[in-house]
């Protein structure tokens, strides 16, 4: 079975994102552990963090930072309905 892919994303407070997958699942991912170094460090700026978008596969930001699709799905927390 293929892993679901991201179809929408919304930036939340405290460096978290709410992701909706093509399976209908909604999950929250804490991006804080990835915000290191010069490249991903840009995500520490709240206004830049809000440039997120789902590209039909994973989540990416304005300058090209992205998350591994497997980590995005498997390391995020499901939202209880």
Secondary structure, DSSP 8 states (H G I E B T S, - for coil): -----EEEEEEETTTEEEEEETTS-EEEEE-GGG--HHHHHGGGSHHHHTT-EE-SSSEE-TTS-B--HHHHHHTSEE---
